[in-house]
Amino acid sequence: MLEIHVEEVETHTLCRPSGEIDAYTVGAFREALANLASSERLLIDLADVPFMDSAGLGALIGGIRKVREVEGAVAVSCPRQTLLRLLHTTGFDRIVPVTESLEEALEALDEQQAEASDS
């Protein structure tokens, strides 16, 4: 079973899914990300996701695109080595910053906003 916790923090929106993201649970994940599409600064924390298949990866990419369409910044925090390998192997980390800690992800959000304001 997948649970998705969303928290509005002072500087960003935190989306923290908990559970496996696969063909059976991806609908809820996709819906949660769609609801966060207007976020200016979205941090997705995958610390409590032990497994993600291609459906989950697709939902993640789709959600990120929606945030970026409205000029939002997105970063992914993933301390789990197996998921981290998946994100690196698939090239996901080339479209969005992927870090091992929340602190690094927040720094990546700051860097994205600085780059956007320089443009």
C-alpha positions in Angstrom: 0.0 0.0 0.0 1.2 3.5 -0.9 0.7 6.5 1.4 1.6 9.9 0.2 2.3 12.7 2.7 2.4 16.3 1.5 3.7 19.0 3.8 3.9 22.7 3.1 7.1 23.8 4.7 8.2 27.4 5.0 10.5 27.3 1.9 9.0 24.4 -0.1 6.4 21.7 -0.6 7.6 18.3 0.5 6.0 15.2 -1.1 7.0 12.0 0.8 5.5 8.8 -0.7 5.8 5.7 1.6 5.5 2.3 0.1 6.1 0.7 -3.3 5.4 2.6 -6.4 4.4 0.2 -9.1 1.6 -0.5 -11.6 -0.9 -1.1 -8.8 -0.1 2.1 -6.8 1.1 4.5 -9.5 -2.4 6.1 -10.0 -2.3 7.6 -6.5 1.2 8.8 -6.9 0.4 10.4 -10.3 -2.6 12.1 -8.8 -0.6 13.5 -5.9 2.0 14.9 -8.2 -0.7 16.5 -10.4 -2.1 18.2 -7.4 1.3 19.6 -6.7 1.9 20.9 -10.2 1.6 24.6 -9.2 4.3 24.3 -6.5 7.1 26.8 -6.9 9.6 24.6 -5.0 8.8 20.9 -4.8 11.0 18.4 -3.0 10.2 14.7 -3.5 11.6 12.5 -0.8 11.9 8.8 -1.8 13.4 7.7 1.5 10.4 5.5 2.3 10.0 4.0 -1.1 11.6 0.5 -1.2 10.7 -0.2 -4.8 9.7 1.8 -7.9 9.0 0.3 -11.4 8.9 2.0 -14.8 5.3 3.1 -14.2 6.4 5.0 -11.0 9.4 6.5 -12.9 7.0 7.6 -15.7 4.7 9.2 -13.1 7.7 11.0 -11.5 8.8 12.4 -14.8 5.3 13.5 -15.7 4.9 15.3 -12.4 8.2 17.0 -12.7 7.3 18.2 -16.2 4.1 19.8 -14.9 5.9 21.7 -12.2 8.5 22.9 -14.6 5.8 24.1 -17.1 4.8 26.7 -14.5 8.5 27.7 -13.9 8.7 25.7 -10.6 11.8 24.0 -9.3 12.0 20.3 -8.4 14.5 18.1 -6.6 14.5 14.5 -5.6 16.0 13.2 -2.4 16.8 9.5 -2.4 19.0 7.9 0.3 18.2 4.3 -0.9 21.1 3.0 -3.0 18.9 0.7 -5.1 16.6 3.5 -6.2 19.5 5.9 -6.6 21.1 3.4 -9.0 17.8 3.2 -11.0 17.5 7.0 -11.2 21.2 7.3 -12.4 21.0 4.3 -14.8 17.9 5.6 -16.5 19.3 9.1 -16.9 16.6 10.6 -14.6 19.3 12.6 -12.8 20.0 14.5 -16.0 16.5 16.1 -16.0 16.2 16.9 -12.3 18.7 17.0 -9.4 18.8 13.8 -7.4 20.6 13.9 -4.1 21.1 11.5 -1.2 19.8 13.9 1.5 17.1 16.4 2.1 19.6 19.1 2.8 21.3 18.6 -0.6 18.0 18.6 -2.3 17.1 21.9 -0.7 20.4 23.3 -2.0 19.6 22.0 -5.4 16.2 23.9 -5.3 18.1 27.1 -4.3 20.5 26.6 -7.2 17.7 26.1 -9.7 15.9 29.3 -8.6 19.2 31.2 -8.7 19.8 30.0 -12.3 16.2 30.9 -13.3 16.5 34.4 -11.9 19.8 34.9 -13.8 18.0 34.0 -17.1 
